[in-house]
Amino acid sequence: MHVGGRAVDVQPQDSASWVERNAASPDWCRRYDTEYRHFEYKSSYATSGCPALLPSATGS
Ligand SMILES: [Zn+2]
């Protein structure tokens, strides 16, 4: 996702929390429970909202 330009990591954690609460663009969502800094883009997030957090990027 990072390579494709559809993911960003926001640090430090205070900044990531701010983005999660105040995201100006609703099509960016935090995706993984274990990665507070990682946000991904999908145009459908703006209309359907963010999906439930996944356990981790590796699926374990
Ligand atoms: Zn990431």
PDB file of the backbone (N, CA, C, O) and the ligand in Angstrom, with CONECT records:
HET     ZN  A 101       1
ATOM      1  N   MET A   1       0.827  -1.206   0.000  1.00  0.00           N
ATOM      2  CA  MET A   1       0.000   0.000   0.000  1.00  0.00           C
ATOM      3  C   MET A   1       0.863   1.260   0.000  1.00  0.00           C
ATOM      4  O   MET A   1       0.528   2.251  -0.648  1.00  0.00           O
ATOM      5  N   HIS A   2       1.974   1.214   0.729  1.00  0.00           N
ATOM      6  CA  HIS A   2       2.854   2.390   0.748  1.00  0.00           C
ATOM      7  C   HIS A   2       3.447   2.655  -0.629  1.00  0.00           C
ATOM      8  O   HIS A   2       3.495   3.794  -1.094  1.00  0.00           O
ATOM      9  N   VAL A   3       3.891   1.596  -1.261  1.00  0.00           N
ATOM     10  CA  VAL A   3       4.530   1.747  -2.572  1.00  0.00           C
ATOM     11  C   VAL A   3       3.551   2.339  -3.581  1.00  0.00           C
ATOM     12  O   VAL A   3       3.945   3.129  -4.440  1.00  0.00           O
ATOM     13  N   GLY A   4       2.302   1.967  -3.483  1.00  0.00           N
ATOM     14  CA  GLY A   4       1.291   2.467  -4.403  1.00  0.00           C
ATOM     15  C   GLY A   4       0.794   3.857  -4.055  1.00  0.00           C
ATOM     16  O   GLY A   4      -0.041   4.413  -4.770  1.00  0.00           O
ATOM     17  N   GLY A   5       1.297   4.430  -2.961  1.00  0.00           N
ATOM     18  CA  GLY A   5       0.880   5.765  -2.577  1.00  0.00           C
ATOM     19  C   GLY A   5      -0.486   5.805  -1.918  1.00  0.00           C
ATOM     20  O   GLY A   5      -1.112   6.862  -1.834  1.00  0.00           O
ATOM     21  N   ARG A   6      -0.953   4.642  -1.447  1.00  0.00           N
ATOM     22  CA  ARG A   6      -2.277   4.608  -0.843  1.00  0.00           C
ATOM     23  C   ARG A   6      -2.223   4.335   0.648  1.00  0.00           C
ATOM     24  O   ARG A   6      -3.225   3.952   1.252  1.00  0.00           O
ATOM     25  N   ALA A   7      -1.025   4.537   1.254  1.00  0.00           N
ATOM     26  CA  ALA A   7      -0.897   4.375   2.699  1.00  0.00           C
ATOM     27  C   ALA A   7       0.131   5.370   3.214  1.00  0.00           C
ATOM     28  O   ALA A   7       1.113   5.673   2.536  1.00  0.00           O
ATOM     29  N   VAL A   8      -0.108   5.875   4.425  1.00  0.00           N
ATOM     30  CA  VAL A   8       0.865   6.751   5.069  1.00  0.00           C
ATOM     31  C   VAL A   8       1.016   6.308   6.520  1.00  0.00           C
ATOM     32  O   VAL A   8       0.083   5.786   7.130  1.00  0.00           O
ATOM     33  N   ASP A   9       2.207   6.529   7.054  1.00  0.00           N
ATOM     34  CA  ASP A   9       2.439   6.298   8.477  1.00  0.00           C
ATOM     35  C   ASP A   9       2.618   7.652   9.144  1.00  0.00           C
ATOM     36  O   ASP A   9       3.473   8.442   8.743  1.00  0.00           O
ATOM     37  N   VAL A  10       1.808   7.916  10.165  1.00  0.00           N
ATOM     38  CA  VAL A  10       1.840   9.198  10.855  1.00  0.00           C
ATOM     39  C   VAL A  10       2.467   9.003  12.232  1.00  0.00           C
ATOM     40  O   VAL A  10       2.017   8.172  13.022  1.00  0.00           O
ATOM     41  N   GLN A  11       3.501   9.773  12.504  1.00  0.00           N
ATOM     42  CA  GLN A  11       4.154   9.697  13.811  1.00  0.00           C
ATOM     43  C   GLN A  11       4.457  11.104  14.300  1.00  0.00           C
ATOM     44  O   GLN A  11       4.544  12.002  13.462  1.00  0.00           O
ATOM     45  N   PRO A  12       4.623  11.362  15.587  1.00  0.00           N
ATOM     46  CA  PRO A  12       4.495  10.388  16.672  1.00  0.00           C
ATOM     47  C   PRO A  12       3.041  10.014  16.937  1.00  0.00           C
ATOM     48  O   PRO A  12       2.146  10.442  16.208  1.00  0.00           O
ATOM     49  N   GLN A  13       2.804   9.221  17.971  1.00  0.00           N
ATOM     50  CA  GLN A  13       1.470   8.690  18.232  1.00  0.00           C
ATOM     51  C   GLN A  13       0.449   9.802  18.475  1.00  0.00           C
ATOM     52  O   GLN A  13      -0.711   9.669  18.083  1.00  0.00           O
ATOM     53  N   ASP A  14       0.866  10.895  19.117  1.00  0.00           N
ATOM     54  CA  ASP A  14      -0.056  12.011  19.332  1.00  0.00           C
ATOM     55  C   ASP A  14      -0.602  12.518  18.006  1.00  0.00           C
ATOM     56  O   ASP A  14      -1.786  12.836  17.892  1.00  0.00           O
ATOM     57  N   SER A  15       0.270  12.590  17.005  1.00  0.00           N
ATOM     58  CA  SER A  15      -0.149  13.068  15.693  1.00  0.00           C
ATOM     59  C   SER A  15      -1.092  12.073  15.027  1.00  0.00           C
ATOM     60  O   SER A  15      -2.077  12.469  14.404  1.00  0.00           O
ATOM     61  N   ALA A  16      -0.795  10.798  15.155  1.00  0.00           N
ATOM     62  CA  ALA A  16      -1.660   9.776  14.566  1.00  0.00           C
ATOM     63  C   ALA A  16      -3.043   9.813  15.210  1.00  0.00           C
ATOM     64  O   ALA A  16      -4.055   9.676  14.524  1.00  0.00           O
ATOM     65  N   SER A  17      -3.084   9.997  16.521  1.00  0.00           N
ATOM     66  CA  SER A  17      -4.373  10.074  17.213  1.00  0.00           C
ATOM     67  C   SER A  17      -5.166  11.278  16.741  1.00  0.00           C
ATOM     68  O   SER A  17      -6.387  11.220  16.596  1.00  0.00           O
ATOM     69  N   TRP A  18      -4.451  12.374  16.504  1.00  0.00           N
ATOM     70  CA  TRP A  18      -5.127  13.577  16.018  1.00  0.00           C
ATOM     71  C   TRP A  18      -5.748  13.323  14.644  1.00  0.00           C
ATOM     72  O   TRP A  18      -6.888  13.709  14.386  1.00  0.00           O
ATOM     73  N   VAL A  19      -4.990  12.674  13.778  1.00  0.00           N
ATOM     74  CA  VAL A  19      -5.502  12.374  12.436  1.00  0.00           C
ATOM     75  C   VAL A  19      -6.736  11.482  12.529  1.00  0.00           C
ATOM     76  O   VAL A  19      -7.718  11.689  11.816  1.00  0.00           O
ATOM     77  N   GLU A  20      -6.677  10.492  13.413  1.00  0.00           N
ATOM     78  CA  GLU A  20      -7.798   9.565  13.548  1.00  0.00           C
ATOM     79  C   GLU A  20      -9.059  10.308  13.998  1.00  0.00           C
ATOM     80  O   GLU A  20     -10.164   9.981  13.563  1.00  0.00           O
ATOM     81  N   ARG A  21      -8.892  11.297  14.860  1.00  0.00           N
ATOM     82  CA  ARG A  21     -10.048  12.033  15.379  1.00  0.00           C
ATOM     83  C   ARG A  21     -10.518  13.128  14.447  1.00  0.00           C
ATOM     84  O   ARG A  21     -11.714  13.409  14.372  1.00  0.00           O
ATOM     85  N   ASN A  22      -9.576  13.759  13.723  1.00  0.00           N
ATOM     86  CA  ASN A  22      -9.908  14.986  12.995  1.00  0.00           C
ATOM     87  C   ASN A  22      -9.625  14.914  11.501  1.00  0.00           C
ATOM     88  O   ASN A  22      -9.483  15.947  10.845  1.00  0.00           O
ATOM     89  N   ALA A  23      -9.543  13.726  10.968  1.00  0.00           N
ATOM     90  CA  ALA A  23      -9.150  13.603   9.558  1.00  0.00           C
ATOM     91  C   ALA A  23      -9.983  14.524   8.676  1.00  0.00           C
ATOM     92  O   ALA A  23     -11.212  14.447   8.658  1.00  0.00           O
ATOM     93  N   ALA A  24      -9.300  15.390   7.951  1.00  0.00           N
ATOM     94  CA  ALA A  24      -9.986  16.325   7.068  1.00  0.00           C
ATOM     95  C   ALA A  24     -10.561  15.595   5.863  1.00  0.00           C
ATOM     96  O   ALA A  24     -11.567  16.011   5.290  1.00  0.00           O
ATOM     97  N   SER A  25      -9.914  14.515   5.493  1.00  0.00           N
ATOM     98  CA  SER A  25     -10.371  13.745   4.349  1.00  0.00           C
ATOM     99  C   SER A  25     -10.908  12.404   4.843  1.00  0.00           C
ATOM    100  O   SER A  25     -10.146  11.601   5.382  1.00  0.00           O
ATOM    101  N   PRO A  26     -12.204  12.149   4.670  1.00  0.00           N
ATOM    102  CA  PRO A  26     -12.809  10.947   5.251  1.00  0.00           C
ATOM    103  C   PRO A  26     -12.467   9.670   4.505  1.00  0.00           C
ATOM    104  O   PRO A  26     -12.899   8.588   4.903  1.00  0.00           O
ATOM    105  N   ASP A  27     -11.694   9.779   3.422  1.00  0.00           N
ATOM    106  CA  ASP A  27     -11.358   8.542   2.708  1.00  0.00           C
ATOM    107  C   ASP A  27     -10.002   7.968   3.130  1.00  0.00           C
ATOM    108  O   ASP A  27      -9.463   7.090   2.456  1.00  0.00           O
ATOM    109  N   TRP A  28      -9.457   8.457   4.231  1.00  0.00           N
ATOM    110  CA  TRP A  28      -8.262   7.867   4.842  1.00  0.00           C
ATOM    111  C   TRP A  28      -8.672   7.241   6.158  1.00  0.00           C
ATOM    112  O   TRP A  28      -9.298   7.896   6.991  1.00  0.00           O
ATOM    113  N   CYS A  29      -8.324   5.978   6.354  1.00  0.00           N
ATOM    114  CA  CYS A  29      -8.716   5.271   7.572  1.00  0.00           C
ATOM    115  C   CYS A  29      -7.538   4.528   8.182  1.00  0.00           C
ATOM    116  O   CYS A  29      -6.678   3.991   7.484  1.00  0.00           O
ATOM    117  N   ARG A  30      -7.532   4.518   9.508  1.00  0.00           N
ATOM    118  CA  ARG A  30      -6.606   3.626  10.205  1.00  0.00           C
ATOM    119  C   ARG A  30      -7.101   2.202   9.969  1.00  0.00           C
ATOM    120  O   ARG A  30      -8.309   1.965   9.969  1.00  0.00           O
ATOM    121  N   ARG A  31      -6.173   1.234   9.764  1.00  0.00           N
ATOM    122  CA  ARG A  31      -6.601  -0.104   9.372  1.00  0.00           C
ATOM    123  C   ARG A  31      -6.223  -1.211  10.336  1.00  0.00           C
ATOM    124  O   ARG A  31      -6.889  -2.245  10.374  1.00  0.00           O
ATOM    125  N   TYR A  32      -5.171  -1.019  11.115  1.00  0.00           N
ATOM    126  CA  TYR A  32      -4.679  -2.144  11.904  1.00  0.00           C
ATOM    127  C   TYR A  32      -4.596  -1.798  13.382  1.00  0.00           C
ATOM    128  O   TYR A  32      -4.077  -0.750  13.768  1.00  0.00           O
ATOM    129  N   ASP A  33      -5.116  -2.697  14.189  1.00  0.00           N
ATOM    130  CA  ASP A  33      -5.117  -2.512  15.628  1.00  0.00           C
ATOM    131  C   ASP A  33      -3.700  -2.316  16.164  1.00  0.00           C
ATOM    132  O   ASP A  33      -3.488  -1.554  17.107  1.00  0.00           O
ATOM    133  N   THR A  34      -2.741  -3.000  15.563  1.00  0.00           N
ATOM    134  CA  THR A  34      -1.367  -2.965  16.069  1.00  0.00           C
ATOM    135  C   THR A  34      -0.552  -1.816  15.500  1.00  0.00           C
ATOM    136  O   THR A  34       0.578  -1.590  15.933  1.00  0.00           O
ATOM    137  N   GLU A  35      -1.112  -1.076  14.525  1.00  0.00           N
ATOM    138  CA  GLU A  35      -0.336   0.001  13.893  1.00  0.00           C
ATOM    139  C   GLU A  35      -1.104   1.311  13.993  1.00  0.00           C
ATOM    140  O   GLU A  35      -1.873   1.674  13.102  1.00  0.00           O
ATOM    141  N   TYR A  36      -0.876   2.010  15.098  1.00  0.00           N
ATOM    142  CA  TYR A  36      -1.599   3.262  15.315  1.00  0.00           C
ATOM    143  C   TYR A  36      -1.262   4.285  14.257  1.00  0.00           C
ATOM    144  O   TYR A  36      -2.048   5.199  14.007  1.00  0.00           O
ATOM    145  N   ARG A  37      -0.075   4.147  13.613  1.00  0.00           N
ATOM    146  CA  ARG A  37       0.404   5.194  12.702  1.00  0.00           C
ATOM    147  C   ARG A  37      -0.044   4.996  11.269  1.00  0.00           C
ATOM    148  O   ARG A  37       0.111   5.899  10.446  1.00  0.00           O
ATOM    149  N   HIS A  38      -0.594   3.840  10.953  1.00  0.00           N
ATOM    150  CA  HIS A  38      -0.797   3.462   9.548  1.00  0.00           C
ATOM    151  C   HIS A  38      -2.223   3.777   9.080  1.00  0.00           C
ATOM    152  O   HIS A  38      -3.200   3.274   9.634  1.00  0.00           O
ATOM    153  N   PHE A  39      -2.316   4.617   8.053  1.00  0.00           N
ATOM    154  CA  PHE A  39      -3.603   4.971   7.465  1.00  0.00           C
ATOM    155  C   PHE A  39      -3.597   4.611   5.988  1.00  0.00           C
ATOM    156  O   PHE A  39      -2.581   4.761   5.309  1.00  0.00           O
ATOM    157  N   GLU A  40      -4.738   4.132   5.492  1.00  0.00           N
ATOM    158  CA  GLU A  40      -4.829   3.763   4.082  1.00  0.00           C
ATOM    159  C   GLU A  40      -5.969   4.515   3.402  1.00  0.00           C
ATOM    160  O   GLU A  40      -6.965   4.891   4.020  1.00  0.00           O
ATOM    161  N   TYR A  41      -5.776   4.713   2.108  1.00  0.00           N
ATOM    162  CA  TYR A  41      -6.761   5.436   1.306  1.00  0.00           C
ATOM    163  C   TYR A  41      -7.643   4.485   0.511  1.00  0.00           C
ATOM    164  O   TYR A  41      -7.149   3.525  -0.081  1.00  0.00           O
ATOM    165  N   LYS A  42      -8.938   4.745   0.496  1.00  0.00           N
ATOM    166  CA  LYS A  42      -9.859   4.057  -0.394  1.00  0.00           C
ATOM    167  C   LYS A  42     -11.036   5.010  -0.584  1.00  0.00           C
ATOM    168  O   LYS A  42     -11.580   5.533   0.388  1.00  0.00           O
ATOM    169  N   SER A  43     -11.423   5.232  -1.830  1.00  0.00           N
ATOM    170  CA  SER A  43     -12.472   6.224  -2.078  1.00  0.00           C
ATOM    171  C   SER A  43     -13.777   5.824  -1.403  1.00  0.00           C
ATOM    172  O   SER A  43     -14.558   6.691  -1.014  1.00  0.00           O
ATOM    173  N   SER A  44     -14.026   4.522  -1.259  1.00  0.00           N
ATOM    174  CA  SER A  44     -15.292   4.084  -0.663  1.00  0.00           C
ATOM    175  C   SER A  44     -15.364   4.393   0.824  1.00  0.00           C
ATOM    176  O   SER A  44     -16.456   4.414   1.391  1.00  0.00           O
ATOM    177  N   TYR A  45     -14.207   4.636   1.480  1.00  0.00           N
ATOM    178  CA  TYR A  45     -14.245   4.978   2.911  1.00  0.00           C
ATOM    179  C   TYR A  45     -15.047   6.258   3.135  1.00  0.00           C
ATOM    180  O   TYR A  45     -15.682   6.423   4.176  1.00  0.00           O
ATOM    181  N   ALA A  46     -15.014   7.158   2.159  1.00  0.00           N
ATOM    182  CA  ALA A  46     -15.718   8.429   2.307  1.00  0.00           C
ATOM    183  C   ALA A  46     -17.227   8.228   2.334  1.00  0.00           C
ATOM    184  O   ALA A  46     -17.943   8.977   2.999  1.00  0.00           O
ATOM    185  N   THR A  47     -17.708   7.232   1.621  1.00  0.00           N
ATOM    186  CA  THR A  47     -19.152   7.016   1.561  1.00  0.00           C
ATOM    187  C   THR A  47     -19.618   5.964   2.566  1.00  0.00           C
ATOM    188  O   THR A  47     -20.682   6.117   3.166  1.00  0.00           O
ATOM    189  N   SER A  48     -18.833   4.894   2.760  1.00  0.00           N
ATOM    190  CA  SER A  48     -19.279   3.834   3.673  1.00  0.00           C
ATOM    191  C   SER A  48     -18.654   3.916   5.048  1.00  0.00           C
ATOM    192  O   SER A  48     -19.026   3.154   5.941  1.00  0.00           O
ATOM    193  N   GLY A  49     -17.700   4.835   5.241  1.00  0.00           N
ATOM    194  CA  GLY A  49     -17.035   4.932   6.529  1.00  0.00           C
ATOM    195  C   GLY A  49     -15.901   3.936   6.626  1.00  0.00           C
ATOM    196  O   GLY A  49     -15.711   3.096   5.746  1.00  0.00           O
ATOM    197  N   CYS A  50     -15.139   4.045   7.726  1.00  0.00           N
ATOM    198  CA  CYS A  50     -13.996   3.161   7.906  1.00  0.00           C
ATOM    199  C   CYS A  50     -14.462   1.768   8.309  1.00  0.00           C
ATOM    200  O   CYS A  50     -15.365   1.629   9.133  1.00  0.00           O
ATOM    201  N   PRO A  51     -13.845   0.729   7.729  1.00  0.00           N
ATOM    202  CA  PRO A  51     -14.166  -0.635   8.157  1.00  0.00           C
ATOM    203  C   PRO A  51     -13.574  -0.917   9.526  1.00  0.00           C
ATOM    204  O   PRO A  51     -12.764  -0.141  10.033  1.00  0.00           O
ATOM    205  N   ALA A  52     -13.981  -2.031  10.123  1.00  0.00           N
ATOM    206  CA  ALA A  52     -13.436  -2.421  11.428  1.00  0.00           C
ATOM    207  C   ALA A  52     -11.930  -2.621  11.320  1.00  0.00           C
ATOM    208  O   ALA A  52     -11.423  -3.043  10.281  1.00  0.00           O
ATOM    209  N   LEU A  53     -11.221  -2.317  12.400  1.00  0.00           N
ATOM    210  CA  LEU A  53      -9.768  -2.504  12.411  1.00  0.00           C
ATOM    211  C   LEU A  53      -9.435  -3.988  12.264  1.00  0.00           C
ATOM    212  O   LEU A  53     -10.091  -4.853  12.844  1.00  0.00           O
ATOM    213  N   LEU A  54      -8.391  -4.258  11.466  1.00  0.00           N
ATOM    214  CA  LEU A  54      -7.880  -5.619  11.351  1.00  0.00           C
ATOM    215  C   LEU A  54      -6.863  -5.840  12.470  1.00  0.00           C
ATOM    216  O   LEU A  54      -6.273  -4.880  12.966  1.00  0.00           O
ATOM    217  N   PRO A  55      -6.652  -7.109  12.875  1.00  0.00           N
ATOM    218  CA  PRO A  55      -5.731  -7.378  13.996  1.00  0.00           C
ATOM    219  C   PRO A  55      -4.327  -6.864  13.715  1.00  0.00           C
ATOM    220  O   PRO A  55      -3.716  -6.238  14.581  1.00  0.00           O
ATOM    221  N   SER A  56      -3.798  -7.121  12.501  1.00  0.00           N
ATOM    222  CA  SER A  56      -2.451  -6.663  12.181  1.00  0.00           C
ATOM    223  C   SER A  56      -2.249  -6.709  10.679  1.00  0.00           C
ATOM    224  O   SER A  56      -3.055  -7.290   9.952  1.00  0.00           O
ATOM    225  N   ALA A  57      -1.165  -6.092  10.216  1.00  0.00           N
ATOM    226  CA  ALA A  57      -0.899  -6.036   8.781  1.00  0.00           C
ATOM    227  C   ALA A  57      -0.570  -7.420   8.225  1.00  0.00           C
ATOM    228  O   ALA A  57      -0.773  -7.675   7.038  1.00  0.00           O
ATOM    229  N   THR A  58      -0.072  -8.301   9.064  1.00  0.00           N
ATOM    230  CA  THR A  58       0.307  -9.620   8.596  1.00  0.00           C
ATOM    231  C   THR A  58      -0.839 -10.613   8.739  1.00  0.00           C
ATOM    232  O   THR A  58      -0.724 -11.759   8.303  1.00  0.00           O
ATOM    233  N   GLY A  59      -1.931 -10.189   9.339  1.00  0.00           N
ATOM    234  CA  GLY A  59      -3.080 -11.059   9.480  1.00  0.00           C
ATOM    235  C   GLY A  59      -2.970 -12.038  10.637  1.00  0.00           C
ATOM    236  O   GLY A  59      -3.833 -12.898  10.813  1.00  0.00           O
ATOM    237  N   SER A  60      -1.912 -11.911  11.425  1.00  0.00           N
ATOM    238  CA  SER A  60      -1.757 -12.837  12.556  1.00  0.00           C
ATOM    239  C   SER A  60      -2.145 -12.153  13.855  1.00  0.00           C
ATOM    240  O   SER A  60      -2.082 -12.769  14.919  1.00  0.00           O
TER     241      SER A  60
HETATM  242 ZN    ZN A 101       2.221   1.738   7.200  1.00  0.00          ZN2+
END
